[in-house]
Amino acid sequence: MAHRTVLTDRQRAALFDLPTVEAEMLHHYTLSDDDLEIIRARRRPHNRFGFALQLCALRYPGRLLTPGEVIPLAVTRFLAAQVGLKPDDLAGYATREETRHEHLATLREQYGYRMFSGRGARDLKGWLQDAAEGARSNDDLARRFVEQCRATRTILPGVTIIERLCADALVAAERRIESRIAERLDDAMRTRLDALLTEDAGGSVTRFVWLRQFEAGQNSADMNRLLDRLEFLQRLGLTETVLAGVPPHRIARLRRQGERYFAGDLRDISGDRRLAILAVCVLEWRSALADAIVETHDRIVGKTWREAKSRRDARAEDAKAALKDTLQSFATLGSALLEAHEDRASLEEAVDNAGGWLSLKGLVATAAQLTDTLAADPLAHVGHGYHRFRRYAPRMLRTLDIRAAPVAEPLLAASTIIAGTETTEILPLTFLRRGSKWLRHLNADGGDAGRLWEVAVLFHLRESFRSGDVWLAHSRRFGDLKEALVPAEVARATPKLAMPFEPDIWLADRKARMSDALRRLARAAKAGAIPGGSIEDGVLKIDRLTAAVPEEAEAMVLDLYKRLPEIRVTDLLLEVDDEVGFTEAFTHLHTGVPCKDRIGLLNVLLAEGLNLGLSKMAGATNTHDYFQLSRLSRWHVEGEAMSRALAKVIEAQSALPMARFWGAGQTASSDGQFFPTTRQGEAMNLINAKYGQEPGLKAYTHVSDQFGPFATQTIPATVNEAPYILDGLLMTGAGQNIREQYADTGGFTDHVFAVTALLGFQFIPRIRDLPLKRLYLFDPAACPKELKGLIGGKIKEPLVTANWPDILRSAATMVAGVMPPSQLLRKFAAYPRQHELALALREIGRVERTLFIIDWLLDADMQRRAQIGLNKGEAHHALKNALRIGRQGEIRDRSAEGQHFRMAGLNLLAAIIIYWNTKHLGQAVTSRHRAGLDCSPGLLAHISPLGWAHILLTGEYRWPKRA
């Protein structure tokens, strides 16, 4: 049988090479007294050394030494020091082959090691079959198998045997899962699923391809197209039970395969696999379509609200001219009346002279109308959106499987009236809160009250979806929040939580800290000793923080970058991949084997990173045409692979000596960068007035103190950035090492303060309007008099105590990765006033924010650290702006997935350049040091690896033949 290669050389080395890092040798190769006694029973030095070496190799990595194997010098020195020998004493070992076998027999007898054969091998093969279903990749399964062999003291078989066993187990697991899904389908369902590949949906597109072509839309036409697809999938009648017991990552993988196959290719696949892919796609698309429909409704409501505000503003603008004339007329009338009053003349005659009573009556009516116009809120105009809603709302409400919490049951009942499933003479208003502005407008609208009532229901439905008071069955984005939260016992077992399980302990600690902090701030305010600020008459004043960069740093930067070699971006990519192996992360979506066409894959990644697109790259490269690049992109480039590749580069860059001058990888900043899009894009291209009137999106990126951009997300340009801070910290390995997180003004809310404290992160935002922020205290009456003007209110302790278990569950849910933290935080931010969990989190956030503000005011070093961290993040924007050279810098992809790949590719390319710069800057520092020039750590801390002038980014992309 031909050898099935499923691991790269780097992956094999990680599993089978002897360790050479001191920490690993200390962990695996430290010999005990019993070990030394057995070793010293050998008579000759070289046999003692060889016996010790074989023992260590069996322990880790768990294999036999091969004849003629070269042992790393670090290993021989480490062992020689323990057994009292010299490294050269190993040279004469095993000149007799029998000696090696005798030692192996002794080791097996003394330590219980066994060969991979017989019953033990059969048991391990059975274990491997079960483990294969949960494995995420070939490398993952091989690593698990090696660890299981070590745990059972089974000597590892040869690498080719392990690769074959793992490959066979993965294939068998895949077939079992496919058969399991297919067996749950009856004949009628199989026929309906297969028909998706042949049925014409119009425009020479099969029903299968038509179904997968959807994105959240912007208007009622988009909504009805989404509803067409969802209703079709619902009519198929496929139930979620067909996927029961299938691991989620297997479902996701089958879906991704289905989204990359053409219908003709899928028809040629064997029955069980084809049916499994079709079934998974139907169920996953059904859920995703429902989510897209809710998102589209959200956007339509937002558009209606913006239009209502524009109408309100336009009417107010139009009223300005009439207002001026009315005020002038009233001024004329008032002057005449005052003059008559002073002269004791007839007031009636004065009114007649000023235009008469009829004119006055008209002026009063005009003034009343103008007052209503200028005082109007946008709710007076939202009724104009009724016809837009009417085109899809009844159908949407009938199609979606909407569930509601008790607080939202009146809203759900009202929505059934709009759907037409219930009828009533009286339109219920119980879904509106007491004092709601909607009530006033509904009572004043008379004959149009019915239309405005429907608009009110649909507006509130959006808010309830956002908050989680209503949800969809079988939804990831809009599912039941209570089912998503982990149980209390799981929360208690979560080591990441930095809070005690009893609220009284936390409250006592925070009270003590706050009391001490207030005393320190009051003393500093009284003595005028607040660094860079003061409190005068209860008003906080802050001075602008000045830069603290040594003059010599700029000259050093110029000198170091002059010492860097000029390089083509193609050669740079090859060099970094040779050292890091980031291309190994891009495995085939079906086989899991790393991409063998390295140059083709690098072309695809470069096309994404430079914003060129595959067609332009095909014309600029000397190696691949468009169809080759398209095939590589379709089957190897996806979100998880991008994340794995980025993690490899970030880890390698942080290990370079030069990176240590910039930090320890324990602080980070995060910020959003705006990217313009064309109006033809359909995914996230919303307009944010802050960036002008062109649509666009934002890439929200986390950057470590070592300049590594370890996480990036593509988010709409209009959303608040704050909820996304924790995504980068909790959902990446590098993020979980962070201790201090910096953000700009747009990145903080009380909820973020609360959750970062719950999880042990020190959150340090730079708050632009800090003097306007208030302090919240446990006992405002006991506040020092110097700080009375800064107090905003009292912390509601009972609210925190009552909701403490659910608070801990929420934080543990974020740690567990059940849902992205941003999704949970956005729900918290959208909760209506009566939801106590959101209010309790706000109270915790107010406590943490108050403590932070006091620390910030008294700690100039904290302010400086935050400024340095944020400057590093902002400096990334310049590098990325220089890299996105294609398409005039615009993101023109029409799908959310395409836009995400473009942003992720840009971030990966930036990280690769940062790695290369970090490495060569270190070499330049060594060269500068040899020249006797200043290379002090204080100056090197101000160097940045974000330069690009020495890198040729444009032109033709030619690759050397050797690659």
Secondary structure, 3 states (H helix, E strand, C coil): CCCCCCCCHHHHHHHHCCCCCHHHHHHHCCCCHHHHHHHCCCCCHHHHHHHHHHHHHHHCCCCCCCCCCCCCHHHHHHHHHHHCCCHHHHHHCCCCHHHHHHHHHHHHHHHCCECCCHHHHHHHHHHHHHHHHHCCCHHHHHHHHHHHHHHCCECCCCHHHHHHHHHHHHHHHHHHHHHHHHHCCCHHHHHHHHHCCCCECCCCCEHHHHHHCCCCCCCHHHHHHHHHHHHHHHHHCCCHHHHCCCCHHHHHHHHHHHCCCCHHHHHCCCHHHHHHHHHHHHHHHHHHHHHHHHHHHHHHHHHHHHHHHHHHHHHHHHHHHHHHHHHHHHHHHHHHHHHHHHHCCCHHHHHHHCCCHHHHHHHHHHHHHHHHHHHCCHHHCHHHHHHHHHCCHHHHHHHCCEEECHHHHHHHHHHHHHHCCCCCCCCCCCCCCCCCHHHHHHHHCHHHHHHHHHHHHHHHHHHHHHHCCEEECCCCCCCCHHHHCCCHHHHHCCCCCCCCCCHHHHHHHHHHHHHHHHHHHHHHHHHCCCCCEEEECCEEEECCCCCCCCHHHHHHHHHHHHCCCCEEHHHHHHHHHHHHCHHHHCECCCCCCECCCHHHHHHHHHHHHCCCCHHHHHHHECCCCHHHHHHHHHHHCCHHHHHHHHHHHHHHHHCCHHHHHCCCCCEEEEEEEEEEECCCCCCCCECCHHHCCCCEEEEEEEEECCCCCCEEEEEECCCCCHHHHHHHHHCCCCHHHCCEEEECHHHCCHHHHHHHHHCCCEEEECCCCHHHCCEEECCHHHCCHHHHHHEEEECCHHHHHHCHHHHHHHHHHHHHCCCCHHHHHHHHHHCCCCCHHHHHHHHHHHHHHHHHHHHHHHCHHHHHHHHHHHHHHHHHHHHHHHHCCHHHHCECCCCHHHHHHHHHHHHHHHHHHHHHHHHHHHHHHHHHHHCCCCCCHHHHCCCCCCCCCCEECCCCECCCCCC
